[in-house]
Amino acid sequence: MRELAEVKKKPLFKDTTLLEAFCHGLGALVRRVLWFAGTLYWRHNCGGNTSGCQFGWPVRIRNPRRVIFSSKALVGSGCVLTNEGGEGKLHIGAGVVISDGCTIDYTGGLELGDNAYLSPGVQVSTHSHGYDPRGEPKPSPLRIGEGVWIGLRTLVLPGVTEIGSNSVLGAGSVVTHDVPPDSIVAGCPARAVSNRRSLDVSKKPGAAEDNTGSGESG
């Protein structure tokens, strides 16, 4: 009986490194399967040319037929693309990257120009309710130009109608007014701090790469 008790006390895995490696590999496989399933699902349900697009998991899209892709683009894990009714559409240009955890409201209509890059946690709103949270949404159309780079956790509020091409919005900015092309803005509220042309800042790579399951878009 003593020998039997000693056998029961022995751990199933003497080397926990093997177990950890197995669990890590299994988790990576599951993430890739979910990315693949999400990509197939949203390619089928969204509008426009979705053949080269990639979608993380989970992704929530309200009225997906109103989300129109031009070409290859990336929508990361945890993103929410939503509207509150009306005729607003979301047009996503070629090479656009919407990183993990972004919330994009297109109630008022939103256009993302080619190669626009939204870092993780960006929030964009294209409608307001005035002073009544239950009132009818008031649309506020927005165009985000080509090559725009919006930094980590930046907030773009209703009333902004255009963010000019090749602009950079610093991390954590709160954007309340239009941004001219080639501007570098930062702060709360966001203000111009420099100009890309004068600094000769290299453009953010726009072509969506295969970041499947990485969660490290930045």
N, C-alpha and C positions, 0 to 999 in steps of 0.2 A: 504494500500500500504506500509506503514511503517513496519508493521508486516511481510509482504512478503519479504521486503528488508533485514530485520534482519535474517530471516530464510536462505536466500541465502548466507549471510556472515558467517554462522556457518561452521567450518571445517568438512570435511567428517570424519576424524578421530580425536576425542578429545585427544586420547592418542597415540602419535607418536611411542611409544615403540612397540605397537601391529603391526603397519605398518612395522617398521624396522625388527621385528622378522619374519614377513611374507616374506619380500623381501630376508632376509638372508636365510631362509629355501628354498625359490624358487630357489635362486642362487645355493645353495648346490645341490639341486635336478638336476638342469640343468647340472652342472659339472659332476655329477655321470653318467647321461645319456650319455653325450659326451664321457667320459672315456670308458663306456661300448661299445658304438658304435665304437670308435676308436680301441679298443681291438679286437672286432670281425672282423673288416675290415682288420687289419694288420695280425692277426692270419691266415686269409684266404690267404693273398697275399705274405707273407714272406716265406722263405724256411726253411727246417729242422723241428724240433719238437717245434712247437709254442703253444702247448696245455696249458702250464702253464704260458705263457707270458702275461704281462700286458703292455698296451700302453696308454699314456696320450693323451690329445687333446689340441691343434693340434700337430701332428707329421708329418714330411715330410720325405719320404724315396724314394730315386731314385733307380730304378731297384731293387725292393724289393725281387725278386727271388734270387738275389746275396747276400742277407742278410740271413745268415743261423744260426738258433738257435739250441742249444743242448738240452735245457730244460728250466725250469722256469727262467725268467729274467724280468726286468723292464726297460721300456723306458719312461722317464718322458715327461711332457708337454713342447712344444716348441722345442723339439729336431729335429735336421736335420741330417739324415744319407745319404750321397751323394757320387757320384763319377763323374769323367769326362770322362767316357768311358774306354775302355780297358777290361782286363780280371780280374781285381781286385775283390775280394770278402771280405765280412765282416763275420767272424765267431765269434759268441757270445756264450761263455761258460755258464754252469749252474750257477745260482745264481748271474749273473752279474746285477749291477745296473747302469744305465745311467740316471743321475738326470736331472732335468728340465734345458732346455736351452743349452744343449750340442750340439756342431757341430762336427760330425765325418765324415772325408773324408776317403774313403777306395779305392781310385783310384789305389793305389799301392798294395793293399791287406793288410788287418788288422785282427789280431786275438786277441780277448779279452779272457784271461784265466778265468777259473772258479773263481767265487766270486770276480772278479775285481769290484772296486767301483769308479765311476766317479762322483765327486761332481758337483753342478750346474755351468754352464757356461764354462766347460772344452772344449777346442778345440784341435782336433787332425788332423794333415795333413799328408798324405802319398804320396804327389806328389809336384813337383815344375815346374816352367816354365822358369827357368834360369833367363835371363834378358829381356825376351820378354813375356809380360802378355798374348799375343795372340798365343804364340808358343804351340807346342804339349806338353802335360803333360809328365813329366819325373817321372815314378813311383818309389816309395821308400817304400818297404814292411816293415811292423812293427809288432812285436809281443809284447803284453802286458801280462805279466805272471800272474799266479794265485795269488789271494789275494792282488793285487796291489791296493793302495788307492791313487787316484789323487785328489789333493785338489782344492778348489774353484778357478775357472777362470784360471787354469793352461793351458799353451800353449805348445803342443808337435809339434816341427817343422819337416819338411822333412829331411831325413838324419839319423834320429834316427832309429835304426833297432830293438832294444830290450830294454824293461824295465823289469828288472828281477823280479822274483816272490817275493811277500811280501814286495816290496818296498813302500815307502811313498814319494809322491811328494808334497811339501808344497804349500799352497795356493798362487796363483799368480806367480808360477815358470814359467820360459821359458826354456824348455828342448831342448838342441841342440846336446847332445851326449847320447850314450847308458848309461843305469843305471844298475849297478850290482844288483844281488839279495840281499834282506834284507837291502838295502840302505835307508837312509833318506836324501833327497836332497831338496834344496830350493834356491831361488834367481833368478837373471837375469844376466847372464845365470845360470842355476841351477848347484849347486855344492854340493858335499857330505858334510853333517854336522854331521852325526852320523850313527849308525848302529842299526837295530832293535834287533838283538840278544844281543848286549851289554846292551841295555836299557830294554830288556824284555818287549817291547811294545806289548800290546794285539792287536790281529788282528781285523781289521774292520769287523763287521758282514757282511757276504756276501750274505746270502739267501735273495732273493727279497721278501719283505713283501708287504702286501696289503696297499699301500700308496695312494689309489685311491682318486684323487682330492685334496690331501693335499698340494702339491707343496712345501714341506718342507724337501726334501731330502738333506742331508748335508754332 
